[in-house]
Amino acid sequence: MTRKSNPQVAASAHSGRPRQPFAIGSGTPRMLLVDVSKPMRRLLVKMLRKSSPDILVAVAGSVAEAVRMFDMLRPKTILLDLHLPDGSGLEVLRHAMALDPYCMVVVLTSRADAKTRLHCFEEGADFVFDKSDAFERAVETARQASRRQLARTPRRPIPRLSISADFVLENPSGLHVLPAARLVKLASEYRAKIEISHGDRTADAKDLMEVLALGAECGAHLAVTATGADAAQGLAAIRSLVAKKFHDDFAPVRRIRPGKCTNP
């Protein structure tokens, strides 16, 4: 039976409230569309639904939303913009490659100079298109990739023993006891050395007392560095935890702007 569309998936990133993990057949083509502009997302979804109504399209407008949607949906294709309000689309690319190096990533950006293209390819992207002159080609490439109509060799990012990322805490309690404990437990599952910096302090992510001593509250900016053979996987796991606001599941969450926090 052909699945036409899933309005809940397409609408989830607009509201910031994914309701539950998706029950999707293993053969359903899945795509994650990431772009900061709501009109652009609507246009892209409309184009994809018109040409390929069988493709399940999820949308996101930020790094945090994209990470949450990727973890829930595990799409085999991402159509990705690089300029997002809470960071770079490269963070989404790194996250996808760490968890599924077979995921095909099509970058569609307003800045596709040689340096940007090279950086994207180094991180594992398969295609890089310029919005100004290759918009329809990018959409068609993503459509064909989702249906596996393109022959491809899985791209893997250039191995790095040390990798870093910046995060903003959006959970109301910041790195209080429970979130900090979850972070320490998660970091301890990886062999990589993981350090967290906040202000002028740096903590071992596997040491609860050091993490608590950071005093990171809601809205705090953290720099996380992982060093070791499984550094990318460890950082991806922490990225997922922060994106979920330290929840164990994908319960509905309310979008909170960095620095504007509410009480639990």
Backbone as CSV, one residue per row, in Angstrom:
resi,resn,N_x,N_y,N_z,CA_x,CA_y,CA_z,C_x,C_y,C_z
1,MET,0.847,-1.194,0.000,0.000,0.000,0.000,0.878,1.239,0.000
2,THR,0.612,2.153,-0.893,1.434,3.355,-1.015,1.015,4.402,-0.007
3,ARG,1.966,4.935,0.669,1.692,5.982,1.655,1.773,7.319,0.963
4,LYS,0.655,8.066,0.976,0.604,9.318,0.229,1.384,10.417,0.915
5,SER,1.064,10.674,2.150,1.756,11.751,2.864,1.460,11.621,4.347
6,ASN,2.168,12.366,5.126,1.971,12.365,6.565,2.014,13.797,7.051
7,PRO,0.833,14.448,7.159,0.812,15.863,7.548,1.494,16.105,8.879
8,GLN,1.404,15.119,9.801,2.027,15.307,11.111,3.527,15.482,10.988
9,VAL,4.128,14.714,10.084,5.570,14.817,9.899,5.928,16.164,9.305
10,ALA,5.210,16.576,8.259,5.532,17.831,7.598,5.291,19.022,8.498
11,ALA,4.330,18.906,9.425,3.994,20.052,10.267,4.790,20.103,11.558
12,SER,5.434,19.025,11.914,6.039,18.947,13.242,7.095,19.997,13.485
13,ALA,7.916,20.303,12.484,8.984,21.279,12.698,8.459,22.696,12.731
14,HIS,7.263,22.924,12.133,6.695,24.264,12.197,6.216,24.572,13.604
15,SER,5.655,23.576,14.282,5.151,23.794,15.626,6.189,23.528,16.688
16,GLY,7.252,22.760,16.328,8.254,22.385,17.302,7.758,21.326,18.269
17,ARG,6.673,20.593,17.879,6.081,19.631,18.793,5.904,18.267,18.157
18,PRO,6.975,17.506,17.950,6.814,16.153,17.465,6.050,15.339,18.502
19,ARG,5.014,14.646,18.077,4.137,13.993,19.034,4.654,12.647,19.504
20,GLN,5.161,11.849,18.612,5.589,10.525,18.994,6.481,9.961,17.915
21,PRO,7.257,8.905,18.208,8.057,8.270,17.181,7.154,7.765,16.073
22,PHE,7.649,7.800,14.828,6.835,7.462,13.688,6.791,5.959,13.454
23,ALA,5.590,5.452,13.145,5.439,4.052,12.753,5.515,4.017,11.232
24,ILE,6.671,3.680,10.696,6.914,3.753,9.263,7.402,2.408,8.768
25,GLY,6.853,1.987,7.633,7.322,0.752,7.039,8.763,0.881,6.606
26,SER,9.494,-0.213,6.666,10.923,-0.172,6.348,11.175,0.222,4.901
27,GLY,10.191,0.031,4.041,10.388,0.356,2.632,9.936,1.746,2.246
28,THR,9.438,2.529,3.216,8.950,3.868,2.922,10.108,4.830,2.682
29,PRO,10.158,5.498,1.517,11.220,6.494,1.292,11.073,7.636,2.292
30,ARG,12.164,8.025,2.934,12.126,9.053,3.972,13.137,10.148,3.678
31,MET,12.694,11.377,3.830,13.570,12.520,3.589,13.388,13.552,4.695
32,LEU,14.503,14.160,5.104,14.467,15.263,6.054,14.864,16.534,5.319
33,LEU,14.002,17.532,5.378,14.228,18.794,4.691,14.543,19.852,5.747
34,VAL,15.726,20.461,5.661,16.177,21.415,6.676,16.449,22.769,6.028
35,ASP,15.652,23.773,6.415,15.841,25.130,5.890,15.265,26.109,6.888
36,VAL,15.935,27.251,7.078,15.508,28.219,8.069,14.212,28.920,7.676
37,SER,13.924,29.009,6.370,12.778,29.764,5.875,11.523,28.893,5.797
38,LYS,10.457,29.309,6.489,9.198,28.566,6.424,8.615,28.565,5.011
39,PRO,8.589,29.722,4.305,8.087,29.691,2.921,8.891,28.754,2.031
40,MET,10.209,28.705,2.229,11.039,27.799,1.442,10.699,26.347,1.761
41,ARG,10.510,26.045,3.039,10.149,24.675,3.413,8.817,24.279,2.792
42,ARG,7.849,25.189,2.834,6.535,24.885,2.246,6.648,24.640,0.748
43,LEU,7.459,25.454,0.085,7.633,25.296,-1.357,8.275,23.956,-1.685
44,LEU,9.307,23.606,-0.944,9.998,22.349,-1.195,9.092,21.151,-0.939
45,VAL,8.325,21.203,0.148,7.396,20.112,0.452,6.346,19.992,-0.653
46,LYS,5.843,21.124,-1.125,4.839,21.121,-2.194,5.399,20.485,-3.463
47,MET,6.646,20.837,-3.800,7.277,20.277,-5.000,7.464,18.770,-4.868
48,LEU,7.892,18.339,-3.696,8.147,16.915,-3.493,6.853,16.117,-3.452
49,ARG,5.826,16.660,-2.834,4.540,15.956,-2.782,3.926,15.833,-4.173
50,LYS,4.139,16.855,-4.996,3.583,16.815,-6.342,4.262,15.766,-7.203
51,SER,5.588,15.662,-7.083,6.331,14.722,-7.931,6.425,13.328,-7.327
52,SER,6.442,13.245,-5.993,6.632,11.944,-5.339,5.815,11.879,-4.050
53,PRO,4.509,11.675,-4.148,3.665,11.649,-2.948,3.950,10.472,-2.027
54,ASP,4.706,9.493,-2.505,5.014,8.332,-1.668,6.171,8.586,-0.705
55,ILE,6.898,9.685,-0.906,8.041,9.991,-0.037,7.550,10.672,1.234
56,LEU,7.969,10.156,2.377,7.648,10.762,3.661,8.636,11.890,3.914
57,VAL,8.138,13.129,3.973,9.001,14.301,4.123,8.802,14.926,5.501
58,ALA,9.877,14.997,6.269,9.866,15.703,7.550,10.640,17.001,7.367
59,VAL,10.266,18.037,8.118,10.908,19.340,7.958,11.442,19.850,9.285
60,ALA,12.479,20.680,9.208,13.074,21.293,10.394,13.654,22.638,10.005
61,GLY,13.632,23.579,10.967,14.127,24.919,10.685,15.334,25.329,11.507
62,SER,15.905,24.381,12.254,17.069,24.685,13.079,17.892,23.418,13.273
63,VAL,19.086,23.586,13.810,19.939,22.418,14.076,19.276,21.498,15.086
64,ALA,18.760,22.065,16.187,18.150,21.251,17.234,16.956,20.470,16.707
65,GLU,16.092,21.138,15.923,14.940,20.442,15.347,15.375,19.356,14.390
66,ALA,16.382,19.650,13.581,16.859,18.668,12.606,17.425,17.435,13.291
67,VAL,18.158,17.640,14.384,18.725,16.509,15.119,17.606,15.655,15.712
68,ARG,16.605,16.313,16.308,15.478,15.559,16.880,14.747,14.773,15.797
69,MET,14.493,15.405,14.661,13.772,14.734,13.580,14.590,13.599,12.996
70,PHE,15.899,13.802,12.871,16.751,12.738,12.332,16.735,11.530,13.263
71,ASP,16.834,11.780,14.563,16.851,10.682,15.521,15.541,9.906,15.511
72,MET,14.420,10.593,15.304,13.120,9.928,15.270,12.880,9.179,13.971
73,LEU,13.180,9.856,12.874,12.798,9.340,11.556,13.861,8.471,10.908
74,ARG,15.130,8.759,11.197,16.268,8.105,10.549,16.079,8.090,9.020
75,PRO,15.991,9.274,8.410,15.800,9.349,6.963,17.031,8.860,6.228
76,LYS,16.826,8.426,5.002,17.937,7.984,4.171,18.451,9.108,3.282
77,THR,17.741,10.251,3.314,18.158,11.411,2.523,17.894,12.690,3.308
78,ILE,18.829,13.647,3.229,18.635,14.961,3.842,18.855,16.025,2.780
79,LEU,17.911,16.951,2.639,18.071,18.136,1.798,18.353,19.276,2.760
80,LEU,19.570,19.803,2.732,20.087,20.597,3.852,20.575,21.981,3.460
81,ASP,20.072,22.996,4.179,20.616,24.347,4.089,21.703,24.486,5.147
82,LEU,22.676,25.329,4.911,23.786,25.472,5.849,23.570,26.576,6.875
83,HIS,22.736,27.557,6.547,22.586,28.733,7.406,21.333,28.590,8.262
84,LEU,21.517,28.196,9.523,20.413,27.954,10.437,20.538,28.875,11.643
85,PRO,19.425,29.166,12.323,19.466,30.186,13.377,20.293,29.816,14.601
86,ASP,20.449,28.516,14.866,21.175,28.108,16.068,22.495,27.414,15.754
87,GLY,23.008,27.612,14.550,24.287,26.999,14.193,24.373,26.713,12.704
88,SER,25.336,25.892,12.341,25.550,25.565,10.934,24.895,24.237,10.578
89,GLY,24.424,24.148,9.334,23.895,22.888,8.845,24.944,21.789,8.855
90,LEU,26.213,22.173,8.919,27.274,21.161,8.999,27.148,20.337,10.273
91,GLU,26.571,20.912,11.335,26.344,20.149,12.558,25.352,19.020,12.298
92,VAL,24.335,19.303,11.502,23.363,18.272,11.134,24.032,17.212,10.271
93,LEU,24.869,17.652,9.337,25.596,16.728,8.480,26.495,15.810,9.306
94,ARG,27.250,16.380,10.245,28.130,15.568,11.086,27.327,14.571,11.926
95,HIS,26.205,15.041,12.429,25.356,14.163,13.245,24.873,12.973,12.422
96,ALA,24.408,13.253,11.223,23.907,12.183,10.355,25.012,11.202,9.989
97,MET,26.184,11.716,9.654,27.283,10.836,9.256,27.785,9.976,10.416
98,ALA,27.735,10.519,11.639,28.194,9.755,12.801,27.263,8.589,13.097
99,LEU,25.961,8.786,12.828,24.983,7.750,13.149,24.637,6.859,11.961
100,ASP,24.725,7.402,10.762,24.382,6.616,9.574,25.179,7.121,8.369
101,PRO,26.374,6.604,8.156,27.209,7.065,7.046,26.636,6.725,5.671
102,TYR,25.562,5.947,5.634,24.918,5.611,4.367,23.806,6.597,4.010
103,CYS,23.506,7.520,4.903,22.508,8.546,4.611,23.050,9.486,3.538
104,MET,22.246,9.743,2.513,22.688,10.639,1.437,22.308,12.072,1.790
105,VAL,23.257,12.983,1.703,23.024,14.379,2.065,23.215,15.271,0.844
106,VAL,22.153,16.020,0.521,22.172,16.974,-0.586,22.123,18.373,0.019
107,VAL,23.198,19.125,-0.121,23.271,20.477,0.440,22.752,21.473,-0.584
108,LEU,21.813,22.322,-0.148,21.262,23.377,-0.995,21.440,24.691,-0.235
109,THR,22.388,25.498,-0.689,22.763,26.688,0.070,22.873,27.918,-0.818
110,SER,22.756,29.082,-0.213,22.902,30.338,-0.961,24.362,30.693,-1.170
111,ARG,25.243,29.959,-0.491,26.684,30.193,-0.659,27.357,28.871,-0.979
112,ALA,27.649,28.666,-2.259,28.223,27.389,-2.701,29.561,27.618,-3.404
113,ASP,30.426,28.423,-2.775,31.750,28.664,-3.338,32.612,27.418,-3.175
114,ALA,33.787,27.438,-3.783,34.659,26.263,-3.798,35.036,25.805,-2.390
115,LYS,35.316,26.750,-1.497,35.703,26.407,-0.133,34.560,25.721,0.601
116,THR,33.351,26.250,0.444,32.176,25.657,1.096,31.909,24.265,0.565
117,ARG,32.008,24.106,-0.765,31.788,22.787,-1.369,32.784,21.768,-0.817
118,LEU,34.046,22.163,-0.765,35.077,21.248,-0.281,34.815,20.856,1.169
119,HIS,34.444,21.835,1.991,34.165,21.562,3.392,33.007,20.573,3.540
120,CYS,31.967,20.777,2.751,30.808,19.878,2.798,31.193,18.464,2.391
121,PHE,31.967,18.346,1.321,32.388,17.020,0.861,33.281,16.339,1.895
122,GLU,34.138,17.123,2.535,35.007,16.554,3.571,34.205,16.000,4.742
123,GLU,33.066,16.635,5.031,32.233,16.197,6.147,31.323,15.031,5.764
124,GLY,31.251,14.711,4.461,30.470,13.547,4.048,29.301,13.823,3.131
125,ALA,29.094,15.080,2.697,27.981,15.386,1.797,28.193,14.730,0.435
126,ASP,27.088,14.412,-0.241,27.160,13.788,-1.561,27.051,14.807,-2.690
127,PHE,26.217,15.836,-2.482,26.023,16.873,-3.501,25.949,18.229,-2.817
128,VAL,26.403,19.271,-3.513,26.277,20.643,-3.035,25.759,21.493,-4.188
129,PHE,24.591,22.136,-3.993,23.971,22.954,-5.030,23.784,24.378,-4.530
130,ASP,23.812,25.316,-5.480,23.586,26.730,-5.185,22.103,27.032,-5.398
131,LYS,21.463,27.673,-4.422,20.042,27.978,-4.529,19.724,28.870,-5.718
132,SER,20.670,29.701,-6.096,20.395,30.686,-7.148,20.306,30.089,-8.542
133,ASP,20.992,28.980,-8.783,20.993,28.458,-10.152,20.777,26.947,-10.267
134,ALA,20.601,26.265,-9.143,20.441,24.804,-9.224,19.369,24.309,-8.264
135,PHE,18.367,25.138,-8.013,17.328,24.814,-7.043,16.574,23.541,-7.436
136,GLU,16.056,23.506,-8.652,15.258,22.360,-9.099,16.113,21.102,-9.224
137,ARG,17.367,21.261,-9.606,18.270,20.098,-9.696,18.490,19.477,-8.329
138,ALA,18.624,20.330,-7.320,18.827,19.826,-5.965,17.616,19.034,-5.488
139,VAL,16.425,19.575,-5.725,15.192,18.897,-5.308,15.049,17.568,-6.036
140,GLU,15.315,17.568,-7.327,15.206,16.333,-8.105,16.244,15.310,-7.650
141,THR,17.444,15.767,-7.335,18.484,14.857,-6.849,18.063,14.232,-5.523
142,ALA,17.521,15.050,-4.608,17.057,14.530,-3.320,15.908,13.552,-3.511
143,ARG,15.022,13.852,-4.435,13.893,12.952,-4.712,14.391,11.602,-5.215
144,GLN,15.307,11.635,-6.170,15.838,10.389,-6.708,16.626,9.621,-5.654
145,ALA,17.334,10.357,-4.795,18.104,9.697,-3.741,17.174,8.991,-2.759
146,SER,16.059,9.628,-2.424,15.116,9.028,-1.489,14.526,7.745,-2.047
147,ARG,14.332,7.708,-3.338,13.770,6.513,-3.981,14.853,5.530,-4.403
148,ARG,16.093,5.873,-4.082,17.243,5.045,-4.442,17.335,4.816,-5.950
149,GLN,17.077,5.897,-6.699,17.206,5.843,-8.149,18.584,6.315,-8.599
150,LEU,19.417,6.687,-7.639,20.774,7.125,-7.943,21.765,6.081,-7.478
151,ALA,22.699,5.732,-8.351,23.792,4.852,-7.937,24.789,5.696,-7.153
152,ARG,25.246,5.187,-6.029,26.137,5.995,-5.216,27.102,5.126,-4.428
153,THR,28.213,5.720,-4.113,29.170,5.108,-3.195,29.049,5.842,-1.879
154,PRO,28.729,5.131,-0.787,28.554,5.820,0.494,29.748,6.703,0.821
155,ARG,29.465,7.965,1.128,30.523,8.899,1.487,30.686,8.909,2.990
156,ARG,31.888,8.897,3.429,32.182,8.982,4.853,33.044,10.213,5.102
157,PRO,32.828,10.892,6.209,33.652,12.067,6.501,35.107,11.682,6.720
158,ILE,35.990,12.650,6.523,37.400,12.415,6.795,37.571,12.135,8.291
159,PRO,38.204,11.007,8.640,38.339,10.655,10.062,39.093,11.740,10.838
160,ARG,38.568,12.087,11.983,39.232,13.057,12.858,39.251,12.500,14.267
161,LEU,40.405,12.540,14.902,40.506,12.031,16.265,39.927,13.015,17.268
162,SER,39.867,14.301,16.878,39.316,15.311,17.774,38.275,16.130,17.024
163,ILE,37.119,16.324,17.648,36.044,17.066,17.009,35.318,17.885,18.068
164,SER,34.864,19.078,17.685,34.225,19.983,18.644,32.889,20.474,18.129
165,ALA,32.055,20.913,19.046,30.762,21.489,18.686,30.311,22.421,19.802
166,ASP,29.499,23.412,19.441,28.946,24.350,20.408,27.457,24.063,20.602
167,PHE,26.995,24.162,21.841,25.599,23.897,22.156,25.040,25.003,23.032
168,VAL,23.726,25.173,22.976,23.019,26.084,23.876,22.045,25.251,24.692
169,LEU,22.126,25.366,26.013,21.212,24.624,26.886,19.841,25.275,26.858
170,GLU,18.816,24.518,26.480,17.461,25.042,26.442,16.554,24.377,27.469
171,ASN,17.064,23.380,28.184,16.246,22.779,29.236,16.214,23.706,30.443
172,PRO,15.059,23.869,31.080,14.893,24.873,32.137,15.902,24.783,33.273
173,SER,16.342,23.573,33.633,17.232,23.433,34.790,18.706,23.473,34.432
174,GLY,19.042,23.668,33.150,20.445,23.699,32.761,21.139,22.395,33.117
175,LEU,22.399,22.483,33.545,23.122,21.277,33.955,22.991,21.089,35.462
176,HIS,21.745,20.966,35.906,21.496,20.646,37.300,21.751,19.161,37.496
177,VAL,21.443,18.619,38.668,21.858,17.267,39.021,21.392,16.214,38.022
178,LEU,20.086,16.162,37.727,19.570,15.100,36.859,20.095,15.203,35.430
179,PRO,20.003,16.390,34.759,20.572,16.490,33.411,22.068,16.201,33.393
180,ALA,22.785,16.687,34.405,24.227,16.446,34.455,24.521,14.956,34.607
181,ALA,23.737,14.272,35.417,23.933,12.836,35.610,23.688,12.077,34.312
182,ARG,22.664,12.492,33.574,22.388,11.840,32.291,23.522,12.077,31.304
183,LEU,24.057,13.281,31.327,25.168,13.600,30.442,26.397,12.772,30.791
184,VAL,26.712,12.677,32.061,27.883,11.912,32.505,27.724,10.430,32.165
185,LYS,26.540,9.901,32.398,26.284,8.492,32.083,26.476,8.228,30.598
186,LEU,25.959,9.146,29.770,26.084,8.981,28.322,27.540,9.074,27.881
187,ALA,28.250,10.087,28.368,29.651,10.280,27.974,30.506,9.083,28.376
188,SER,30.157,8.456,29.491,30.932,7.323,29.988,30.789,6.075,29.122
189,GLU,29.817,6.081,28.220,29.617,4.937,27.337,30.605,4.937,26.174
190,TYR,31.382,6.012,26.048,32.314,6.133,24.924,33.751,6.174,25.440
191,ARG,34.644,5.654,24.646,36.049,5.624,25.032,36.716,6.980,24.863
192,ALA,36.157,7.798,23.997,36.740,9.108,23.710,36.807,9.969,24.974
193,LYS,37.825,10.811,25.033,37.917,11.813,26.091,36.995,12.964,25.704
194,ILE,36.050,13.306,26.573,35.066,14.338,26.264,35.149,15.437,27.319
195,GLU,35.350,16.656,26.871,35.457,17.795,27.774,34.399,18.838,27.431
196,ILE,33.900,19.499,28.466,32.877,20.529,28.301,33.399,21.830,28.876
197,SER,33.308,22.888,28.081,33.767,24.203,28.538,32.588,25.169,28.627
198,HIS,32.572,25.945,29.700,31.562,26.985,29.900,32.253,28.168,30.551
199,GLY,32.299,29.288,29.849,33.033,30.436,30.368,34.510,30.106,30.442
200,ASP,35.104,30.289,31.604,36.536,30.007,31.772,36.772,28.670,32.461
201,ARG,35.731,27.838,32.549,35.863,26.541,33.201,35.742,25.398,32.197
202,THR,36.489,24.329,32.449,36.439,23.129,31.618,36.274,21.914,32.519
203,ALA,35.391,21.000,32.123,35.109,19.833,32.938,35.241,18.560,32.133
204,ASP,35.615,17.498,32.803,35.594,16.163,32.228,34.134,15.715,32.190
205,ALA,33.614,15.414,31.010,32.198,15.073,30.870,31.832,13.771,31.564
206,LYS,32.829,13.007,32.016,32.566,11.745,32.704,32.666,11.881,34.227
207,ASP,32.847,13.109,34.685,32.973,13.381,36.118,31.817,14.281,36.553
208,LEU,30.887,13.737,37.330,29.679,14.473,37.702,29.994,15.748,38.471
209,MET,30.907,15.694,39.424,31.205,16.869,40.235,31.792,17.992,39.378
210,GLU,32.647,17.630,38.421,33.222,18.652,37.543,32.150,19.277,36.655
211,VAL,31.232,18.459,36.150,30.163,18.984,35.296,29.260,19.924,36.086
212,LEU,28.904,19.540,37.299,28.066,20.398,38.142,28.782,21.708,38.477
213,ALA,30.114,21.643,38.647,30.892,22.839,38.998,30.913,23.877,37.881
214,LEU,30.521,23.491,36.678,30.454,24.455,35.570,29.387,25.517,35.839
215,GLY,28.350,25.147,36.590,27.290,26.103,36.902,26.527,26.566,35.674
216,ALA,26.371,25.693,34.685,25.710,26.070,33.427,24.201,26.082,33.610
217,GLU,23.599,27.251,33.411,22.151,27.407,33.541,21.488,27.390,32.161
218,CYS,20.163,27.443,32.174,19.421,27.511,30.911,19.864,28.724,30.104
219,GLY,20.143,28.514,28.827,20.631,29.579,27.960,22.137,29.631,27.859
220,ALA,22.822,28.807,28.651,24.290,28.805,28.638,24.825,28.213,27.344
221,HIS,25.953,28.757,26.896,26.644,28.238,25.711,27.757,27.310,26.171
222,LEU,27.756,26.110,25.619,28.765,25.110,25.963,29.597,24.764,24.737
223,ALA,30.874,24.531,24.945,31.755,24.016,23.901,32.164,22.610,24.319
224,VAL,31.858,21.629,23.477,32.157,20.236,23.800,33.206,19.725,22.821
225,THR,34.259,19.125,23.345,35.330,18.561,22.529,35.487,17.086,22.859
226,ALA,35.486,16.255,21.819,35.675,14.811,22.000,36.922,14.386,21.245
227,THR,37.753,13.581,21.890,39.007,13.123,21.302,39.123,11.610,21.465
228,GLY,39.306,10.917,20.328,39.426,9.464,20.379,38.796,8.815,19.169
229,ALA,38.897,7.492,19.083,38.417,6.769,17.912,36.918,6.912,17.704
230,ASP,36.138,6.985,18.797,34.691,7.115,18.666,34.216,8.520,19.040
231,ALA,35.058,9.515,18.773,34.734,10.901,19.124,33.470,11.386,18.425
232,ALA,33.336,11.097,17.128,32.175,11.564,16.376,30.885,10.974,16.927
233,GLN,30.921,9.692,17.278,29.730,9.045,17.816,29.376,9.608,19.199
234,GLY,30.391,9.850,20.015,30.148,10.415,21.335,29.550,11.806,21.253
235,LEU,30.090,12.626,20.355,29.579,13.982,20.205,28.160,13.959,19.645
236,ALA,27.883,13.029,18.735,26.536,12.908,18.175,25.530,12.532,19.260
237,ALA,25.938,11.658,20.167,25.050,11.249,21.253,24.735,12.428,22.171
238,ILE,25.754,13.240,22.468,25.530,14.417,23.315,24.661,15.430,22.587
239,ARG,24.873,15.575,21.288,24.047,16.485,20.492,22.581,16.073,20.569
240,SER,22.322,14.763,20.489,20.947,14.268,20.589,20.358,14.576,21.960
241,LEU,21.141,14.345,23.004,20.662,14.581,24.366,20.311,16.047,24.581
242,VAL,21.168,16.949,24.122,20.916,18.381,24.271,19.707,18.795,23.438
243,ALA,19.585,18.256,22.218,18.451,18.603,21.350,17.125,18.157,21.954
244,LYS,17.149,17.037,22.689,15.934,16.533,23.346,15.710,17.205,24.695
245,LYS,16.557,18.156,25.037,16.487,18.859,26.313,16.590,17.890,27.485
246,PHE,17.441,16.867,27.280,17.794,15.899,28.301,16.639,14.973,28.689
247,HIS,15.621,14.895,27.830,14.546,13.939,28.060,14.971,12.571,27.533
248,ASP,14.409,11.512,28.125,14.722,10.162,27.671,13.907,9.773,26.454
249,ASP,12.813,10.482,26.219,11.958,10.152,25.080,11.712,11.403,24.259
250,PHE,10.784,11.293,23.306,10.487,12.417,22.432,9.140,13.025,22.810
251,ALA,8.967,13.280,24.096,7.730,13.906,24.544,7.631,15.297,23.949
252,PRO,6.384,15.814,23.793,6.225,17.151,23.216,7.030,18.183,23.981
253,VAL,7.691,19.054,23.262,8.474,20.108,23.899,8.082,21.444,23.303
254,ARG,8.252,22.482,24.065,7.933,23.821,23.607,9.204,24.518,23.198
255,ARG,9.190,25.177,22.054,10.397,25.853,21.590,10.721,27.005,22.514
256,ILE,11.950,27.056,22.976,12.401,28.111,23.874,13.603,28.790,23.248
257,ARG,13.538,30.075,23.089,14.681,30.788,22.520,15.813,30.832,23.531
258,PRO,17.064,30.686,23.029,18.207,30.738,23.944,18.189,31.996,24.783
259,GLY,18.369,31.809,26.090,18.405,32.957,26.981,17.055,33.317,27.569
260,LYS,15.949,32.739,26.975,14.613,33.007,27.489,14.066,31.699,28.013
261,CYS,14.281,31.455,29.292,13.976,30.157,29.873,12.791,30.266,30.796
262,THR,12.109,29.153,30.927,10.950,29.104,31.806,11.190,28.102,32.912
263,ASN,10.458,28.217,33.946,10.563,27.263,35.050,9.919,25.955,34.652
264,PRO,10.362,24.808,35.210,9.770,23.515,34.910,8.294,23.519,35.222
